[in-house]
Structures are given as structure tokens and as C-alpha cells.
Amino acid sequence: MNELFDHNLIAARAAASNGEVAIAQQFFEMALTLTDNGGINLDEYLECLFGLAQIYGQIGAYDKEEAIVVRALSTIQKRVGKDTLLFGKHLNDLAIVRLHQGRLKEAEKVLLESIIIIEKCFNSKHPELLKSLENLGTIYQEQNQVTKAIQSWERAISIREKEYGPSDPGIKFYKNICKEALAASRKAQKTNKPAPKRDEIQLMLFSEIN
């Protein structure tokens, strides 16, 4: 049974990397049908779940996306605990779901919880915080809370500079976002209109800049 699971997971990986969303979905779903009796490596099981959740998000099946992410987080909580790095990191996936559903305040709450857990596991300046901080900035930006967005991004920039040095590409990226967000906010204040949002900022919730 494990061999068949592995076969389906490998096929799903290949299809996903080639942009063949429908095929990847099919293989991820077939792999998951083989997991009910256990015996599957936790990392591979989670890869299957989160891979499928991402596909559901791409095709707009947000209820299915939510169910899969909740299932994954429940598994992590049962297997390794809630106050663990694995759980804290994957709360980002739940934030993605809430973004898809337009539930921005809930996404914000999830990311703040993620940050608290990761800080308990490490410290307030650890690079594992980057994704949560950068995503939190995006969520604040989506809510037109520009000051909070910039504070979150600047904290991430500080961690990047300390961990990876001043040439890290993420530093330039987020410094530019901070400048543009501040400029847009000032312009909006003058015209008394909400600051416009950049579509590519939202995409940062679906990828990592290293």
C-alpha cells in the first residue's frame, strides 16, 4: 500500500511542477485514499495534504481547501503537538485559506498565533518567522492598515539582514513594497480614497523568497 501511495505522490509532484493542475489533483486525491489505515510517513502525508489544498485554492474550491488544511493541522496537533514549529509554520496555510475566503481578520489572527508559537520555539529574531511576518504584512495591507503592514515587513527585513546579509533579494523586494505602500497611503489620504493594492503582494502568500 505504501508503494502505491509513493507512486501517486511522485506522480502528483511531477504534474504539479509541470503546471498540470488537474492531473496533480487526481494523483493527490488517489494518494489520500490510501492513508486511512495509517502507515504513511508524516512528512509525505502532509506534503500530500498541503499539495492538494494548494490546488483546491488555485481552482477556487475553497471549502475543500479549508477541510484539507484543517485535517493537516489536526494531524500535526495529534502527532507532534500544537506548540511546535511544525504546527506554527503550517498555520500559514490556514491563513491562505482565510485570504481566499475573504476572512482577513481571521487570517491576521492565525498569523499572529503562528508568530507566537515560532517565537516560543526559537526567539523573536529567528528566520523561521519570515514567512509569517511577511504574510502578516500582506494581510494588514489588504485591510488598509499600512502602518502595521510596514512594521511587520520592516521586522522581517531586519531578520533577513541579520541572517542572510544586505544582498539578500528579499530585502530589496520588501523595502520597495514598504516605500510603495507608504506612498500609496499618503496619496490616498490626500484624495480621501483607500490606498490601491498591488496584486503581486497578495501572491507572496503562495511562495517563499529565500
SULKAPE-V251899 format. One record per pair of residues at least 4 apart in sequence whose C-alpha atoms are under 7 Angstrom apart, sorted by the first residue. I is the first residue (numbers start at 1). J is the second residue. If there is no record, write none. Layout:
i={I I}
j={J J}
This chain:
i={1 1 2 2 3 4 5 5 5 6 7 8 8 8 8 8 9 9 9 9 9 10 11 11 12 12 12 12 13 13 14 15 15 15 15 15 16 16 16 20 21 21 22 23 24 25 25 25 26 27 28 28 28 29 35 40 41 42 43 44 45 46 46 47 48 49 49 49 50 50 51 52 53 53 53 53 54 55 56 56 56 56 56 57 57 57 61 62 62 62 62 63 64 65 65 66 66 67 68 69 69 69 70 71 72 73 73 74 75 76 76 76 77 77 77 82 83 83 84 84 84 85 85 85 85 86 87 88 88 88 89 91 91 91 91 92 92 92 93 94 95 95 95 95 96 96 97 98 98 98 98 98 99 99 99 103 104 104 105 106 107 108 108 108 109 110 111 111 111 112 113 114 114 115 115 115 116 117 118 118 119 119 122 125 126 127 127 129 130 130 131 131 132 133 133 133 133 134 134 134 134 135 135 135 136 136 137 137 137 137 137 138 138 138 138 139 140 140 140 140 140 141 141 141 142 144 145 146 146 146 146 147 148 149 150 150 151 152 153 153 154 155 156 157 157 158 159 160 160 160 161 161 164 169 170 170 170 171 172 173 174 175 176 177 178 179 180 181 182 183 184 184 184 185 185 186 187 188 188 188 188 189 199 204}
j={5 34 6 40 7 8 9 31 34 10 11 12 27 28 30 31 13 27 28 31 48 14 15 27 16 24 27 28 17 24 18 19 20 21 23 24 20 21 24 24 25 55 26 27 28 29 52 55 30 31 32 48 52 33 40 45 45 46 47 48 49 50 72 51 52 53 68 72 54 69 55 56 57 65 68 69 58 59 60 61 62 64 65 61 62 65 65 66 97 100 101 67 68 69 97 70 97 71 72 73 93 94 74 75 76 77 87 78 79 80 81 87 81 82 87 87 87 117 88 117 121 89 117 118 121 90 91 114 117 118 114 95 110 111 114 96 111 132 97 98 99 107 110 111 100 205 101 102 103 104 106 107 103 104 107 107 108 139 109 110 111 112 136 139 113 114 115 132 136 116 117 118 132 119 129 132 120 121 122 129 123 124 126 159 159 159 163 133 134 156 135 208 136 137 152 153 156 138 152 153 156 139 204 205 140 152 141 149 150 152 153 142 149 201 202 143 144 145 146 148 149 145 146 149 197 195 149 150 181 182 185 151 152 153 154 178 155 156 157 174 158 159 160 161 171 162 163 164 165 171 165 166 168 173 174 209 210 175 176 177 178 179 180 181 182 183 184 185 186 187 188 195 196 189 195 190 191 192 193 194 195 193 203 208}
